Amino acid sequence: MKLNKLLSAAAAVITAFSAVSVFPAGAEGLQSAEEVLSDGAFEYDLIDGCYTIKRCTASIVTEIPASRNGVTINAIGDNAFANCNAISSLDIPDSVKSIGDNAFFNCTSLKEVILPERLEHLGEHAFMGCSLLESITLPKTLTEIPAYTFNMCDHLRSVEIPDTVTSIGSGAFYECTSLESFRIPASLKNIGELAFEEWYSIREIDASANDSYVVEDGMLMDSKKAVIYRGLADIEGDLYIPDTVTTIKSGAFSGCRMIENLFVPDKTTVIEDCAFAYCFNLKKADLPQGLSSIGEWAFAFDEGLTSIEIPTTVTSIGAMAFANCVKAEKAIIPEGVGSIGDKAFIGCDSLKSVNVPKTVTTVGEQAFGKTYNDKGDVIDLEGFSMGVFGGSAAHKYAKKAKVDYTVVGRDLSSILFIIVVIALVIAVIAAAVVLMIKSRKSAGRGAKKAKKKAEEKAAEESYEKIVESDKKKEKK
């Protein structure tokens, strides 16, 4: 399994190869420009009066000529030597100023290459997959090491980089697992993502020539000690990240197999992709409040980790972040986490239950309750169950992924809906009661008025009778 970034890089290489033709070998002499330019060893393009090697057609090559028939060879084109597996050593002449993308991709027998002293351009993936390449010396004319240039050169032990280099691209030395020492050039300003990942053998990093970087306690950091780029492979026991660190870069401690306990300070807000991947003996990771994100593969294959406790400030957990943490028995995901990436907890075979809060709005494919069988196929994790809020993203995930679950509450929208409905019902009832009371009061007032009127009438009649009687007495 590889990161999406690496898959994208590989896809780019494959796409490039799809346009490469297979040229026949064995042509005698250099043919005319109207026909295919070939001398039996190489196919050429004639560009601005110079030859670019388009494709190597010979089975075995040890050197490239500086010219053919008086015409200078000044470039090696894209994919020119790709998959030429019979080449073990190659001397490239100083006439060559440019080496294209994927130029020596997957030359699995190439152990030694001498680069031209006037080389100005080195393409992406140029030596990617040259698994037997042991050393490389880059000329002083280069200012950049492009993306994935020496990716998967897992026998590479020695690299000499001139002080003219200002940038090391993404994945440039990814999976150089045999690299033991590395010197930071004086002019270096940029280190790309995953540039130093999976350095299982790195024992020394020298940053003395560059004022922008410092090595302290086995860690390569920027001069302000706010960013960690790479840790030495022999760091062991307890690892205390300096209090000044805000960011732990991609692959910074990947392959540091002897770290047992990790302590990250409160100022650290970001742990990037693969930062602690393949730390097989890591048992405890003390993560701080204030941490905002955990990158893809950040703790993947940390087989000794027994507990996963996410800080309440974390809002996103990347894809494969805790994949294959096979001994983790507990995972605490707090309120506030908004997204959980694909396969974030896949292969956590000892994890039998997890509660996912209602704040989580995105749960990636196979994030929970899944593992791998012996063939590498994804299967259900036996005995696993989830606690979810009804109607939440986790609830929907559990049903779709056919993972056992228990509804522990309703999500906020459902609760608000119920509250609104109840409030409306109460309001209607209250209005009805008020109307009834008003009606009764109105009826009561009418009765009182009628009674009073009747009493007044009766009193008037009684008074009239008395007056009439008195008049009759006076007459007698």
SEVEXMAR-155892 format. One record per residue (C-alpha): z, y, x; residue number from 1. Coordinates in steps of 0.02 Angstrom, whole numbers, padded with zeros to 5 digits. Layout:
% SEVEXMAR-155892
       zz       yy       xx    nr
        Z        Y        X   NUM
...
END
This chain:
% SEVEXMAR-155892
       zz       yy       xx    nr
    00000    00000    00000     1
   -00041    00175    00061     2
   -00006    00351    00001     3
   -00132    00436   -00111     4
   -00173    00552    00034     5
   -00217    00407    00147     6
   -00317    00324    00010     7
   -00413    00486   -00013     8
   -00447    00493    00174     9
   -00508    00314    00176    10
   -00617    00347    00024    11
   -00695    00494    00115    12
   -00737    00380    00262    13
   -00811    00247    00149    14
   -00915    00378    00059    15
   -00981    00440    00225    16
   -01029    00265    00277    17
   -01124    00235    00117    18
   -01257    00355    00181    19
   -01274    00270    00350    20
   -01430    00166    00375    21
   -01438    00012    00485    22
   -01564    00046    00622    23
   -01662   -00090    00709    24
   -01631   -00115    00895    25
   -01756   -00159    01031    26
   -01881   -00014    01024    27
   -01964    00019    01191    28
   -01957    00198    01258    29
   -01924    00357    01162    30
   -02039    00377    01013    31
   -02114    00538    00946    32
   -02022    00660    00834    33
   -02135    00613    00688    34
   -02069    00433    00697    35
   -01893    00367    00716    36
   -01826    00430    00882    37
   -01760    00276    00972    38
   -01746    00208    01148    39
   -01681    00036    01101    40
   -01498    00086    01126    41
   -01483    00238    01014    42
   -01565    00326    00869    43
   -01581    00514    00893    44
   -01605    00674    00795    45
   -01695    00817    00882    46
   -01598    00975    00838    47
   -01632    01145    00919    48
   -01717    01064    01068    49
   -01574    00941    01104    50
   -01537    00764    01051    51
   -01394    00710    00937    52
   -01354    00525    00939    53
   -01377    00471    00760    54
   -01334    00288    00779    55
   -01295    00162    00915    56
   -01412    00012    00898    57
   -01366   -00083    01057    58
   -01239   -00224    01049    59
   -01149   -00171    01208    60
   -01135    00006    01278    61
   -01028    00068    01423    62
   -01095    00245    01443    63
   -01198    00377    01357    64
   -01336    00461    01457    65
   -01335    00650    01479    66
   -01521    00662    01437    67
   -01677    00565    01387    68
   -01850    00612    01452    69
   -01782    00779    01510    70
   -01703    00821    01340    71
   -01515    00850    01343    72
   -01402    00743    01233    73
   -01271    00867    01172    74
   -01193    00786    01018    75
   -01134    00624    00941    76
   -01166    00627    00755    77
   -01060    00574    00607    78
   -01031    00384    00600    79
   -01139    00359    00756    80
   -01034    00217    00831    81
   -00937    00168    00675    82
   -00893   -00018    00671    83
   -00970   -00051    00843    84
   -00843   -00185    00884    85
   -00917   -00245    01050    86
   -00881   -00083    01146    87
   -00726   -00095    01256    88
   -00748    00061    01365    89
   -00858    00213    01352    90
   -00898    00360    01466    91
   -00962    00512    01371    92
   -01054    00640    01481    93
   -01006    00823    01497    94
   -01169    00873    01412    95
   -01093    00820    01245    96
   -01007    00965    01158    97
   -00981    00892    00986    98
   -00918    00725    00918    99
   -00941    00706    00729   100
   -00834    00639    00588   101
   -00799    00451    00594   102
   -00899    00443    00755   103
   -00801    00295    00827   104
   -00716    00237    00668   105
   -00653    00058    00675   106
   -00714    00021    00851   107
   -00581   -00113    00861   108
   -00622   -00167    01040   109
   -00624    00006    01117   110
   -00483    00016    01246   111
   -00538    00164    01351   112
   -00643    00319    01321   113
   -00678    00465    01437   114
   -00709    00624    01339   115
   -00823    00762    01406   116
   -00739    00911    01490   117
   -00840    01035    01387   118
   -00807    00957    01218   119
   -00790    01094    01086   120
   -00783    00997    00924   121
   -00697    00834    00878   122
   -00727    00773    00700   123
   -00605    00704    00571   124
   -00568    00517    00581   125
   -00663    00516    00747   126
   -00562    00373    00824   127
   -00475    00311    00667   128
   -00443    00124    00672   129
   -00475    00104    00859   130
   -00330   -00017    00865   131
   -00343   -00063    01051   132
   -00361    00114    01119   133
   -00218    00136    01243   134
   -00233    00313    01309   135
   -00328    00474    01278   136
   -00347    00636    01374   137
   -00412    00783    01274   138
   -00510    00920    01365   139
   -00450    01100    01382   140
   -00597    01162    01279   141
   -00522    01093    01116   142
   -00414    01201    01002   143
   -00388    01078    00860   144
   -00352    00894    00830   145
   -00424    00866    00656   146
   -00356    00761    00514   147
   -00335    00574    00547   148
   -00420    00583    00716   149
   -00314    00444    00794   150
   -00247    00368    00633   151
   -00202    00183    00652   152
   -00226    00180    00841   153
   -00075    00066    00850   154
   -00093    00025    01037   155
   -00100    00206    01089   156
    00040    00238    01215   157
   -00014    00395    01306   158
   -00089    00558    01241   159
   -00125    00711    01347   160
   -00150    00867    01242   161
   -00201    01031    01325   162
   -00106    01192    01294   163
   -00260    01264    01208   164
   -00229    01159    01051   165
   -00158    01265    00909   166
   -00166    01141    00765   167
   -00134    00956    00737   168
   -00209    00901    00571   169
   -00140    00792    00433   170
   -00116    00611    00484   171
   -00189    00646    00657   172
   -00072    00521    00741   173
   -00018    00426    00586   174
    00029    00244    00624   175
    00020    00265    00813   176
    00162    00140    00816   177
    00161    00112    01006   178
    00169    00295    01057   179
    00322    00317    01170   180
    00312    00500    01223   181
    00231    00658    01158   182
    00214    00833    01228   183
    00201    00983    01111   184
    00065    01098    01182   185
    00111    01279    01221   186
   -00004    01357    01090   187
    00032    01237    00945   188
    00066    01329    00782   189
    00027    01204    00645   190
    00078    01022    00618   191
   -00006    00941    00466   192
    00068    00820    00341   193
    00104    00644    00403   194
    00040    00692    00576   195
    00184    00601    00661   196
    00224    00466    00534   197
    00271    00287    00578   198
    00306    00320    00762   199
    00411    00163    00784   200
    00417    00176    00974   201
    00436    00363    01006   202
    00575    00392    01134   203
    00535    00564    01202   204
    00464    00726    01131   205
    00443    00873    01251   206
    00435    01045    01171   207
    00485    01146    01324   208
    00315    01230    01340   209
    00318    01302    01164   210
    00440    01437    01106   211
    00409    01394    00922   212
    00487    01221    00932   213
    00645    01142    00998   214
    00708    00964    01022   215
    00893    00942    00988   216
    00996    00785    00950   217
    00836    00684    00952   218
    00748    00793    00822   219
    00592    00902    00840   220
    00623    01062    00742   221
    00556    01238    00730   222
    00646    01364    00838   223
    00754    01422    00692   224
    00807    01242    00657   225
    00754    01260    00475   226
    00620    01124    00476   227
    00626    00949    00550   228
    00457    00878    00601   229
    00503    00716    00689   230
    00654    00615    00744   231
    00658    00494    00890   232
    00649    00310    00848   233
    00809    00266    00940   234
    00924    00373    00831   235
    01059    00255    00770   236
    01217    00249    00665   237
    01262    00408    00570   238
    01130    00543    00558   239
    01193    00718    00518   240
    01052    00838    00478   241
    01094    01012    00550   242
    01169    01135    00425   243
    01024    01256    00453   244
    00888    01137    00394   245
    00800    01178    00230   246
    00652    01058    00241   247
    00631    00881    00308   248
    00444    00860    00336   249
    00334    00713    00292   250
    00366    00559    00397   251
    00504    00646    00497   252
    00615    00493    00513   253
    00496    00357    00455   254
    00523    00198    00555   255
    00693    00252    00624   256
    00761    00079    00596   257
    00935    00102    00667   258
    00998    00243    00554   259
    01140    00176    00445   260
    01214    00327    00356   261
    01124    00488    00314   262
    01209    00655    00281   263
    01099    00798    00219   264
    01172    00976    00212   265
    01181    01090    00060   266
    01042    01206    00125   267
    00911    01068    00120   268
    00802    01091   -00033   269
    00651    00980    00005   270
    00631    00803    00070   271
    00444    00774    00091   272
    00336    00618    00080   273
    00389    00467    00183   274
    00530    00567    00264   275
    00646    00415    00277   276
    00525    00272    00239   277
    00549    00107    00330   278
    00728    00149    00385   279
    00771   -00034    00357   280
    00956   -00020    00402   281
    00995    00136    00302   282
    01143    00093    00189   283
    01196    00262    00122   284
    01103    00424    00088   285
    01218    00571    00050   286
    01102    00696   -00033   287
    01157    00876   -00069   288
    01173    00982   -00224   289
    01033    01107   -00202   290
    00900    00978   -00163   291
    00752    01014   -00278   292
    00626    00876   -00244   293
    00611    00703   -00167   294
    00436    00666   -00104   295
    00323    00514   -00122   296
    00383    00362   -00024   297
    00531    00466    00037   298
    00649    00316    00047   299
    00525    00175    00021   300
    00567    00007    00101   301
    00744    00060    00145   302
    00802   -00117    00117   303
    00986   -00086    00160   304
    01014    00054    00035   305
    01143   -00005   -00094   306
    01161    00149   -00204   307
    01042    00287   -00259   308
    01127    00445   -00319   309
    01011    00589   -00364   310
    01088    00765   -00356   311
    01094    00865   -00519   312
    00979    00998   -00443   313
    00831    00880   -00415   314
    00687    00911   -00536   315
    00558    00786   -00472   316
    00559    00612   -00395   317
    00393    00567   -00314   318
    00288    00410   -00331   319
    00359    00260   -00237   320
    00509    00368   -00186   321
    00631    00220   -00187   322
    00507    00076   -00193   323
    00568   -00089   -00121   324
    00748   -00035   -00097   325
    00789   -00216   -00133   326
    00979   -00203   -00115   327
    01006   -00048   -00222   328
    01121   -00100   -00364   329
    01148    00073   -00439   330
    01035    00221   -00476   331
    01107    00380   -00553   332
    00976    00497   -00626   333
    01059    00657   -00691   334
    01014    00783   -00824   335
    00889    00906   -00750   336
    00765    00783   -00677   337
    00598    00821   -00759   338
    00475    00698   -00683   339
    00481    00524   -00607   340
    00323    00466   -00517   341
    00225    00304   -00522   342
    00319    00152   -00454   343
    00466    00263   -00406   344
    00589    00117   -00419   345
    00472   -00033   -00411   346
    00537   -00180   -00310   347
    00720   -00127   -00328   348
    00764   -00308   -00365   349
    00954   -00285   -00372   350
    00944   -00140   -00494   351
    00979   -00213   -00666   352
    01004   -00057   -00772   353
    00973    00130   -00768   354
    01001    00273   -00889   355
    00861    00401   -00898   356
    00911    00572   -00967   357
    00820    00664   -01104   358
    00766    00802   -00982   359
    00640    00682   -00904   360
    00472    00724   -00982   361
    00362    00616   -00870   362
    00388    00435   -00817   363
    00249    00363   -00708   364
    00168    00193   -00721   365
    00278    00045   -00667   366
    00419    00165   -00622   367
    00559    00050   -00684   368
    00588   -00134   -00718   369
    00445   -00198   -00610   370
    00434   -00293   -00445   371
    00312   -00398   -00345   372
    00285   -00585   -00334   373
    00238   -00680   -00176   374
    00055   -00638   -00203   375
    00089   -00452   -00214   376
    00057   -00443   -00401   377
    00165   -00330   -00508   378
    00280   -00427   -00624   379
    00428   -00390   -00738   380
    00599   -00378   -00656   381
    00712   -00508   -00737   382
    00872   -00448   -00819   383
    00828   -00264   -00810   384
    00861   -00142   -00952   385
    00853    00046   -00979   386
    00963    00167   -01074   387
    00850    00296   -01157   388
    00857    00436   -01283   389
    00760    00401   -01441   390
    00588    00481   -01440   391
    00602    00531   -01257   392
    00474    00499   -01119   393
    00582    00357   -01054   394
    00588    00280   -01228   395
    00398    00284   -01238   396
    00383    00213   -01062   397
    00500    00068   -01101   398
    00402    00020   -01256   399
    00233    00034   -01171   400
    00290   -00060   -01013   401
    00381   -00191   -01119   402
    00545   -00160   -01030   403
    00709   -00199   -01118   404
    00798   -00042   -01174   405
    00943    00027   -01275   406
    00933    00191   -01370   407
    01087    00290   -01319   408
    01047    00450   -01417   409
    00911    00557   -01488   410
    00816    00685   -01392   411
    00848    00869   -01421   412
    00695    00899   -01531   413
    00748    00762   -01651   414
    00925    00828   -01659   415
    00864    01005   -01693   416
    00750    00942   -01830   417
    00894    00851   -01914   418
    01006    01004   -01898   419
    00873    01116   -01976   420
    00847    00996   -02121   421
    01035    00982   -02153   422
    01052    01171   -02144   423
    00913    01194   -02273   424
    00994    01068   -02390   425
    01162    01155   -02374   426
    01080    01323   -02407   427
    00996    01258   -02565   428
    01160    01183   -02629   429
    01254    01343   -02590   430
    01127    01448   -02683   431
    01140    01334   -02834   432
    01329    01347   -02834   433
    01323    01537   -02823   434
    01203    01546   -02969   435
    01315    01431   -03070   436
    01468    01536   -03033   437
    01376    01695   -03076   438
    01316    01615   -03237   439
    01493    01564   -03283   440
    01560    01736   -03242   441
    01425    01816   -03348   442
    01465    01702   -03494   443
    01651    01740   -03477   444
    01623    01927   -03480   445
    01518    01912   -03638   446
    01652    01813   -03728   447
    01786    01937   -03680   448
    01679    02083   -03741   449
    01648    01994   -03908   450
    01833    01955   -03929   451
    01884    02133   -03889   452
    01756    02200   -04010   453
    01820    02084   -04147   454
    01999    02137   -04114   455
    01951    02320   -04119   456
    01859    02292   -04284   457
    02007    02198   -04359   458
    02127    02336   -04306   459
    02014    02468   -04382   460
    02004    02372   -04546   461
    02192    02349   -04548   462
    02217    02536   -04517   463
    02098    02580   -04658   464
    02194    02467   -04778   465
    02358    02551   -04732   466
    02287    02725   -04758   467
    02213    02674   -04926   468
    02380    02603   -04983   469
    02473    02764   -04936   470
    02350    02867   -05036   471
    02379    02758   -05190   472
    02569    02782   -05174   473
    02552    02971   -05164   474
    02452    02976   -05325   475
    02588    02886   -05421   476
END
